[in-house]
């Protein structure tokens, strides 16, 4: 995974520290590794906004936009 400095590279002083912290929190929550509730595989990822899918067993579930 990329470092925090690389992710926030485009957000300079113009945006402020609070916005950079919020963006980093959401980004890391979105990219976190998750396990599938059905098969336990770690190949569970977000397919679209609010739709999460396991690429091993094809289990789909609706959840939150950034976190299940």
Buried (B, 14 or more C-beta within 10 A) or exposed (E): EEEEEEBBEEBEEEEEEEEBEEBBEEBEEEEEEBEBEEEEBEBBBBEEEEEBBBEBBEBEBEEEEBEE
